[in-house]
Amino acid sequence: MKTIYTVNYTNNVESHSISPEFTLETEARAFFEKEKEKLAANTPADTTGWQDHDQAWSQVYQLELTKMTTDDDGEVENMEVLAETDYYYE
């Protein structure tokens, strides 16, 4: 088993990693905080009341710090979101 940490860009439609895979949570958190500062320069989005199928999701995004546990074959066994930002317009 292996534990890795990543920072992901997500918008309810898609999600992808914007960081290397970290083995130390402290390094991943430092990367997350740096990206969070950059994100704060954008306009916040109030997603209250939005439904999963709303088209507006494709115009906003947030960052997630995730912890993943993988098996020996690299398959994800567990994923946990440790921190996330509010949504912002792109």
C-alpha positions as CSV (number, residue, x, y, z in Angstrom):
1,M,0.0,0.0,0.0
2,K,1.1,3.5,-0.7
3,T,-0.3,6.9,0.4
4,I,0.0,9.9,-1.9
5,Y,-1.3,13.4,-1.8
6,T,-2.4,15.5,-4.8
7,V,-3.9,19.0,-5.5
8,N,-6.8,18.8,-8.0
9,Y,-8.7,21.3,-10.1
10,T,-12.4,20.3,-10.1
11,N,-15.7,21.8,-11.2
12,N,-18.4,19.1,-10.7
13,V,-18.0,18.2,-14.3
14,E,-14.3,17.1,-14.4
15,S,-11.4,16.8,-12.1
16,H,-7.6,16.6,-12.8
17,S,-4.4,16.9,-10.8
18,I,-2.4,20.1,-11.1
19,S,0.4,18.9,-8.9
20,P,3.0,16.1,-8.7
21,E,2.2,13.2,-6.4
22,F,3.5,14.1,-3.0
23,T,4.4,11.5,-0.4
24,L,4.4,14.0,2.5
25,E,1.2,15.8,3.5
26,T,3.2,18.9,4.5
27,E,4.6,19.4,1.0
28,A,1.1,18.9,-0.6
29,R,-0.4,21.4,1.8
30,A,2.2,23.9,1.0
31,F,1.5,23.5,-2.7
32,F,-2.3,23.7,-2.0
33,E,-1.9,27.0,0.0
34,K,0.2,28.6,-2.8
35,E,-2.3,27.7,-5.4
36,K,-5.1,28.8,-3.1
37,E,-3.6,32.3,-3.0
38,K,-3.5,32.5,-6.8
39,L,-7.1,31.3,-7.0
40,A,-8.3,34.0,-4.5
41,A,-7.5,36.7,-7.2
42,N,-10.5,35.4,-9.2
43,T,-14.2,36.2,-8.6
44,P,-15.9,34.0,-6.0
45,A,-19.0,32.1,-7.3
46,D,-22.1,31.6,-5.2
47,T,-23.2,28.0,-6.1
48,T,-26.0,28.0,-3.6
49,G,-29.0,26.2,-5.1
50,W,-27.1,24.9,-8.2
51,Q,-28.2,21.5,-9.3
52,D,-25.7,18.8,-10.5
53,H,-26.8,19.3,-14.1
54,D,-26.6,23.1,-14.2
55,Q,-24.5,24.4,-17.1
56,A,-22.8,27.0,-14.9
57,W,-20.6,24.3,-13.3
58,S,-18.4,24.4,-16.4
59,Q,-17.5,28.1,-15.7
60,V,-16.4,27.7,-12.1
61,Y,-13.8,25.6,-10.3
62,Q,-12.2,24.9,-6.9
63,L,-9.1,23.2,-5.6
64,E,-9.0,20.1,-3.5
65,L,-6.2,18.6,-1.5
66,T,-6.7,14.8,-1.6
67,K,-5.1,11.8,0.2
68,M,-5.2,8.6,-1.8
69,T,-4.3,5.1,-0.7
70,T,-3.3,2.7,-3.5
71,D,-2.7,-1.0,-3.6
72,D,0.5,-2.6,-4.8
73,D,-0.9,-2.5,-8.4
74,G,-1.5,1.3,-8.2
75,E,-5.3,1.0,-8.0
76,V,-6.9,3.5,-5.7
77,E,-8.4,1.9,-2.6
78,N,-9.5,5.0,-0.8
79,M,-9.6,8.7,-1.5
80,E,-10.3,11.5,1.0
81,V,-10.6,15.2,0.5
82,L,-8.5,16.9,3.2
83,A,-9.2,20.5,2.2
84,E,-11.0,22.4,-0.5
85,T,-11.5,26.0,-1.5
86,D,-14.8,27.8,-2.4
87,Y,-15.7,27.9,-6.0
88,Y,-14.4,30.7,-8.3
89,Y,-15.1,31.8,-11.8
90,E,-12.4,30.9,-14.3
